[in-house]
Amino acid sequence: MKKRYLLPLLALCCAGGTSAQSLSQAQKWFNNKEFDKAKPVFKRLVKQSPSNANYNFWYGACCYETGELQESLPYLEKSAERKVINGYLYLSKAYADLYRFDEAIENLDEHIYWLERKKRDVSEVEGLMEHYRMGSRMIRGVENVAVIDSFVVDKANFLEAYKIHEESGKIGLTGENDCTEFTNGMKDKKILSHRLPGTNQKVLYTSATLGGDWSVPEKVKGLEDLDTDLNYPFMNSDGITLYFAAKGEASLGGYDIFITRYDAEDGSYLKPDNMGFPFNSPFNDYMYAIDDFNDLGWFASDRYQPEGKVCVYVFAPNNSKRVYDYDTTDPALLTNVAMLNGIRHTWNDADKVRIAKQQLAQVMYGGNETQKKGDFRFVVDDNAIYHTLGDFRSADARKKFQLLQQKEKDLDTMIDALDRVRAKYASGNQSTKGQLTPGILDQEKRVKELREEIDRLTLDIRNTEIRKLKNP
């Protein structure tokens, strides 16, 4: 009988030894941050022992570190239920990435509690707690603003996507690495970003014209002592409100967009306020600009974007800040709006969106008129702007315009689909991102081509109608 069981016992011992060796190697990979290597080992182990708290933590943490956010959640939640100290930490990060900041705070609180009980240093995670608390405040004040369009462009020349009327000012590069400047509509004042000598820190300077020459730039008063990078300034046409981007403790991500106002009595700017969601995110958000002349707003962000790309968003500015009611708004909607996980989630005022889209179309071609009610707004030339199909004198132009309307609907559908793919890209792991990138680039190309096709068709309609008007 002993001989009968000798081989199975030896096999079991070998299997146990192999498992122990695999666990030891996986732990080494984990500690060396080689999460891709460690993940399949922990996946197998947690499948074998689903109730093992440490296996759940290691696998969940590997999923989180490799970009599989949704996959990581149940395993991290189980590890936190079993009081794995670092399970609380990773779960807090996962919740924060999903904008579930209150739950992130609760779990980080537990993590800190157990660290303190074991007399470990908590200074490293206290900064994380401040960011969670900031996110919790921001999610309670998400601005109700209609984002009407977005353009994915190369980061190197993203300013070319901004179509700001000259009366609202001009933005451009200073010639110094990534530093930008703003010149007001009167062309007599500049605000520019500049690196402090001997450092990489950027600060804001102002300059004015003196007899046609620009004065020696001086630091912007009230902002000169901020220990952070300041860049991407834009002055509202009121000459008082200043927008800029900054990195630092008051930022949720890299660059956040801030607003401040000039105090004439003190001769300096007030303490800046973070613009909050949806303008800011855990990524880089910057170059906020308000074109009062055209009643459009612009800002840029690298959220959900591949390396080297940024998305320029166009929105319809509010006359005064309006926020969603945190207690009555559907949490899923609030999160989608805050993250800009599809700009259509912000379209709760159909008239405002329609007018802003028409205004954006006008910006591309110029012309002004008194607002008139109608089904649409189509600029023929400086003297003729149509609002109904009956306004067209040319039957050919009218038919082409109906085709244009269909193409614009197709463009909206394509942009909506692209937004959804970008959202998958943002929450996917490196493998998923690699698979999605070619498709995203292809869809972006198709969107670009359709925009160009719409531009050509629009010009053709104009020329066709103008010929009819000249030769009735």
C-alpha positions in Angstrom: 0.0 0.0 0.0 2.8 2.4 0.8 4.3 1.9 -2.7 0.9 2.5 -4.2 0.8 6.1 -2.8 4.4 7.0 -3.1 4.2 8.6 -6.6 1.1 10.7 -5.9 2.7 12.0 -2.6 5.9 12.9 -4.4 3.9 14.7 -7.1 1.9 16.6 -4.5 5.1 17.7 -2.7 6.6 18.8 -6.0 3.4 20.8 -6.9 3.5 22.4 -3.5 7.1 23.3 -3.9 6.4 24.7 -7.4 3.5 26.8 -6.0 5.7 28.2 -3.2 8.4 29.0 -5.6 6.0 30.7 -8.0 4.5 32.8 -5.1 8.0 33.8 -3.9 9.0 34.8 -7.4 5.7 36.7 -7.9 6.2 38.6 -4.7 9.7 39.6 -5.8 8.2 40.9 -9.1 5.5 42.7 -7.2 8.1 44.4 -4.9 10.2 45.3 -8.0 7.0 46.8 -9.6 7.1 44.2 -12.4 3.3 43.9 -12.2 2.8 42.4 -15.6 5.0 39.4 -14.7 3.4 38.9 -11.3 -0.2 39.2 -12.3 -0.7 35.8 -14.0 0.8 34.0 -11.0 -1.5 35.8 -8.6 -4.5 35.3 -10.9 -3.9 31.5 -10.7 -3.3 31.5 -7.0 -6.5 33.5 -6.2 -8.5 31.2 -8.5 -7.2 28.3 -6.5 -7.8 30.0 -3.1 -10.6 32.6 -3.6 -10.8 33.4 0.1 -7.1 34.1 0.6 -7.0 37.8 1.4 -3.4 38.3 0.4 -3.8 36.6 -3.0 -6.8 38.9 -3.6 -4.8 42.0 -2.7 -1.8 41.0 -4.9 -3.9 40.2 -7.9 -6.1 43.3 -7.4 -3.1 45.5 -7.0 -1.4 44.1 -10.1 -4.6 44.7 -12.1 -4.8 48.3 -10.9 -1.1 48.9 -11.7 -1.5 47.6 -15.2 -4.6 49.7 -15.9 -7.4 47.1 -15.4 -9.3 49.3 -13.0 -12.7 47.6 -13.1 -11.1 44.1 -12.9 -9.1 45.2 -9.8 -12.2 46.4 -7.7 -13.7 43.1 -6.4 -10.3 41.7 -5.4 -9.2 44.9 -3.7 -12.6 45.1 -1.9 -12.3 41.6 -0.7 -8.7 42.2 0.6 -9.9 45.4 2.4 -12.8 43.4 4.0 -10.1 41.0 5.4 -8.2 44.0 6.7 -5.1 43.8 4.4 -3.5 47.2 5.2 -2.3 48.0 1.7 -5.6 46.7 0.3 -7.2 49.8 1.8 -4.6 52.0 0.1 -5.1 50.5 -3.4 -8.8 50.4 -3.0 -8.8 54.1 -2.2 -6.8 54.8 -5.3 -9.3 52.8 -7.4 -12.3 54.6 -6.0 -10.6 58.0 -6.5 -10.0 57.1 -10.2 -13.7 56.5 -10.5 -14.5 59.8 -8.8 -15.9 58.0 -5.8 -14.0 60.2 -3.5 -16.0 59.7 -0.3 -15.3 56.0 -0.5 -11.6 56.7 -1.3 -11.4 58.8 1.9 -13.0 56.1 4.0 -10.5 53.4 2.8 -7.5 55.7 3.1 -8.6 56.5 6.7 -8.5 52.8 7.5 -5.1 52.5 5.9 -3.7 55.4 8.0 -5.4 53.9 11.1 -3.6 50.6 10.8 -0.3 52.3 9.9 -0.4 54.4 13.0 -1.3 51.3 15.1 1.9 49.7 13.8 3.8 52.9 14.4 4.6 53.4 10.7 5.1 56.7 8.9 1.9 58.1 7.4 3.4 61.3 5.8 3.5 59.8 2.3 -0.3 59.1 2.2 -1.4 62.3 4.0 -0.8 64.2 0.7 -3.0 61.7 -1.1 -5.8 62.3 1.5 -5.7 66.0 0.7 -6.3 65.2 -3.0 -9.2 62.9 -2.1 -10.7 65.6 0.0 -10.3 68.1 -2.8 -12.0 65.7 -5.2 -14.8 65.2 -2.7 -15.4 69.0 -2.6 -15.2 69.3 -6.4 -17.7 66.5 -7.1 -20.2 68.4 -5.0 -19.8 71.5 -7.2 -19.7 70.2 -10.8 -20.5 73.1 -13.1 -23.5 72.6 -15.3 -21.9 73.8 -18.6 -22.6 72.6 -22.1 -19.5 71.3 -23.8 -20.5 71.4 -27.5 -17.5 70.0 -29.4 -13.9 68.7 -29.0 -10.9 68.4 -31.3 -8.0 66.0 -30.8 -4.8 67.6 -32.0 -1.1 67.3 -31.6 0.1 68.8 -28.3 2.9 70.6 -30.0 0.6 72.9 -31.9 -2.7 72.7 -30.0 -3.1 76.5 -29.9 -3.9 76.5 -33.6 -7.2 74.8 -32.8 -8.3 77.9 -30.8 -10.4 80.3 -32.9 -10.5 83.4 -30.7 -11.8 86.7 -32.0 -9.1 89.3 -32.0 -11.2 91.6 -29.8 -11.1 89.0 -27.1 -7.3 88.9 -27.3 -4.5 86.7 -28.7 -2.8 83.6 -27.3 0.6 82.2 -28.4 4.0 80.8 -27.4 6.7 83.0 -26.0 9.5 81.1 -27.7 10.5 79.6 -24.3 9.8 75.9 -23.8 6.0 75.4 -23.4 5.6 79.0 -22.1 2.6 80.9 -23.4 1.5 84.5 -23.5 -1.7 86.5 -23.8 -2.1 89.9 -25.4 -5.4 91.7 -24.8 -7.8 93.0 -27.5 -6.5 96.5 -27.1 -3.0 95.2 -27.7 -1.6 97.3 -24.8 -1.1 94.6 -22.2 0.5 91.2 -22.0 0.6 88.4 -19.5 3.2 85.8 -20.1 4.7 82.8 -18.4 8.5 82.7 -17.9 10.9 80.4 -16.1 12.7 81.8 -13.0 16.4 82.0 -13.7 18.3 78.8 -12.7 15.0 76.8 -12.1 12.3 75.1 -14.1 9.6 76.9 -12.2 7.3 79.1 -14.3 5.8 82.3 -13.0 3.5 84.9 -14.6 4.7 88.3 -15.6 2.8 91.3 -17.0 4.0 94.0 -19.4 2.4 97.1 -21.0 3.1 99.2 -24.0 5.1 102.5 -23.5 5.2 104.5 -26.7 4.9 101.4 -28.8 7.5 99.5 -26.9 6.7 96.8 -24.3 7.8 97.6 -20.7 10.1 95.3 -18.8 8.0 92.4 -17.5 7.1 92.4 -13.8 5.7 89.6 -11.8 2.0 89.5 -11.5 1.2 90.9 -8.0 -0.6 88.5 -5.7 0.7 85.4 -7.6 4.4 86.0 -7.3 4.8 84.0 -4.1 2.9 80.9 -5.2 5.4 78.0 -5.0 4.2 76.2 -8.1 4.3 76.3 -11.9 2.1 79.0 -13.5 1.4 79.0 -17.2 -1.3 79.4 -19.9 -2.7 82.9 -18.9 -5.8 84.4 -20.3 -7.4 87.7 -19.3 -11.2 88.1 -19.7 -12.3 91.1 -21.7 -13.5 92.7 -18.5 -9.8 93.3 -17.7 -10.3 92.0 -14.2 -10.7 88.2 -14.4 -7.6 86.2 -15.0 -7.5 82.5 -15.9 -4.3 80.4 -15.8 -3.1 76.8 -15.2 -0.9 75.7 -12.2 0.7 72.6 -10.8 0.9 72.2 -7.0 -0.9 71.3 -3.8 -4.0 73.1 -4.9 -4.2 71.0 -8.1 -6.0 67.7 -8.4 -3.8 66.4 -11.2 -0.9 67.9 -13.1 -2.0 71.3 -14.4 -5.3 72.5 -13.1 -7.2 75.6 -14.3 -7.6 78.5 -11.8 -9.4 81.8 -11.7 -8.5 85.0 -9.9 -9.7 88.6 -10.1 -7.9 91.9 -9.8 -8.4 93.9 -6.6 -8.1 97.6 -7.7 -7.8 98.9 -4.1 -4.9 96.6 -3.3 -3.3 96.7 -6.7 -2.9 92.9 -6.8 -4.8 89.7 -7.7 -6.9 87.8 -5.1 -6.2 84.3 -4.0 -6.9 82.0 -7.0 -9.8 79.4 -7.0 -9.7 76.0 -8.6 -12.2 75.9 -11.5 -13.3 72.4 -10.4 -15.1 69.8 -12.5 -15.5 69.3 -15.5 -12.7 71.7 -16.4 -10.1 70.0 -14.2 -9.2 66.3 -13.7 -6.4 64.1 -12.4 -4.7 64.8 -15.7 -3.3 68.0 -17.2 -5.9 70.7 -18.0 -5.0 74.2 -19.2 -5.4 77.1 -21.6 -8.9 78.1 -20.5 -10.1 81.0 -22.7 -13.4 82.9 -22.9 -14.2 84.6 -26.2 -16.8 87.1 -25.1 -17.2 88.4 -28.7 -18.4 85.0 -29.9 -19.8 83.7 -26.6 -17.6 80.6 -26.7 -15.2 79.1 -24.2 -12.1 76.8 -24.9 -9.8 74.7 -22.8 -7.3 71.8 -23.4 -6.8 68.5 -21.6 -4.7 65.4 -22.1 -7.3 63.2 -20.3 -7.9 59.9 -22.1 -5.4 60.9 -24.8 -2.5 58.9 -26.3 1.0 60.3 -25.8 1.6 63.6 -27.7 -2.1 64.3 -28.2 -4.5 66.7 -26.4 -8.2 67.4 -26.7 -9.4 70.9 -27.1 -12.9 71.3 -25.7 -15.3 74.1 -26.8 -18.2 75.0 -24.4 -21.0 77.6 -24.0 -20.0 79.8 -21.1 -22.5 80.5 -18.3 -23.2 84.1 -17.3 -22.8 83.0 -13.7 -21.6 79.7 -12.4 -24.4 77.0 -12.2 -23.7 73.7 -10.6 -25.5 70.4 -10.5 -27.4 69.5 -7.3 -25.3 66.8 -5.7 -28.1 65.3 -3.7 -30.6 65.0 -6.5 -28.5 64.4 -9.6 -28.0 60.8 -10.7 -24.5 59.8 -9.5 -23.7 58.1 -12.8 -24.6 61.3 -14.7 -22.7 63.5 -12.3 -19.6 61.3 -12.7 -19.8 61.2 -16.5 -20.2 65.0 -16.6 -17.3 65.6 -14.1 -15.0 63.3 -16.1 -16.3 64.5 -19.5 -16.9 60.9 -20.3 -18.8 61.8 -23.5 -19.7 65.5 -24.0 -23.3 64.6 -24.8 -23.9 64.1 -21.1 -23.6 67.9 -20.7 -26.3 68.6 -23.3 -29.2 69.2 -21.0 -30.2 72.6 -22.6 -31.0 71.8 -26.2 -31.4 75.4 -27.2 -28.2 76.5 -25.7 -26.3 73.7 -27.4 -27.9 74.5 -30.8 -27.1 78.2 -30.6 -23.5 77.5 -29.4 -23.0 75.0 -32.3 -24.2 77.6 -34.7 -22.0 80.2 -33.2 -19.0 77.8 -33.5 -19.8 77.3 -37.2 -19.9 81.0 -37.7 -16.5 81.5 -36.0 -15.0 79.4 -38.7 -16.2 81.8 -41.4 -16.8 85.2 -39.8 -19.7 87.6 -40.3 -22.0 89.1 -37.7 -25.7 89.6 -37.4 -28.5 90.2 -35.0 -29.8 86.9 -33.6 -32.9 85.6 -35.5 -35.1 82.7 -34.6 -35.2 79.8 -37.1 -34.5 76.1 -37.7 -30.7 76.7 -38.1 -28.2 79.4 -38.7 -26.2 79.3 -41.9 -23.8 82.1 -42.9 -23.9 82.8 -46.7 -21.8 86.0 -46.6 -21.6 89.2 -44.5 -25.0 90.3 -45.8 -27.0 87.1 -45.8 -27.6 84.6 -43.0 -30.3 81.9 -43.5 -32.5 80.3 -40.8 -34.9 78.2 -42.8 -34.7 76.1 -46.0 -37.1 78.6 -47.6 -34.4 81.3 -47.4 -32.4 79.6 -50.1 -32.9 80.9 -53.6 -30.9 78.2 -55.3 -32.6 74.7 -55.4 -29.2 73.1 -55.8 -27.8 75.0 -52.7 -30.9 73.9 -50.8 -30.4 70.3 -51.7 -26.7 70.4 -50.8 -27.6 72.1 -47.5 -29.9 69.1 -46.6 -26.9 66.8 -47.3 -24.8 69.1 -45.1 -27.2 68.7 -42.2 -27.0 64.9 -42.6 -23.2 64.9 -42.6 -23.2 67.1 -39.5 -25.5 64.5 -37.8 -23.1 61.8 -38.9 -20.2 63.8 -37.4 -22.0 64.0 -34.1 -22.5 60.3 -34.1 -18.8 59.6 -34.9 -17.7 62.0 -32.2 -20.0 60.2 -29.7 -18.6 56.8 -30.7 -15.0 58.2 -30.4 -15.8 59.5 -26.9 -16.9 56.0 -25.8 -13.7 54.4 -27.2 -11.6 57.0 -25.5 -13.3 56.2 -22.2 -12.4 52.5 -22.7 -8.9 53.5 -23.5 -8.7 55.5 -20.3 -9.8 52.6 -18.0 -8.0 49.9 -20.0 -4.6 48.2 -19.3 -1.6 48.6 -21.4 -2.6 45.7 -23.7 -6.1 47.1 -24.1 -4.7 50.6 -24.8 -2.3 49.1 -27.4 -5.3 47.4 -29.1 -7.5 50.5 -29.0 -4.9 53.0 -30.2 -5.0 52.2 -33.9 -8.8 52.3 -33.9 -8.8 55.7 -32.1 -6.3 57.1 -34.5 -8.4 55.8 -37.4 -11.6 57.3 -36.0 -9.9 60.6 -35.4 -8.7 60.5 -39.0 -12.3 59.8 -40.2 -13.6 62.6 -38.0 -11.0 65.0 -39.4 -11.8 63.9 -43.0 -15.5 64.4 -42.4 -14.9 67.9 -40.9 -12.9 68.8 -44.0 -15.7 67.3 -46.2 -18.2 69.4 -44.4 -16.0 72.5 -44.8 -15.8 71.9 -48.5 -19.5 71.3 -48.9 -20.3 74.4 -46.8 -18.1 76.5 -49.1 -19.7 75.0 -52.2 -23.2 75.8 -50.8 -22.2 79.4 -50.2 -20.7 79.8 -53.7 -23.8 78.2 -55.3 -26.2 80.4 -53.4 -24.1 83.6 -54.0 -24.1 82.9 -57.7 -27.9 82.6 -57.6 -28.2 85.9 -55.6 -26.1 87.7 -58.2 -27.9 86.2 -61.2 -31.5 85.6 -60.1 
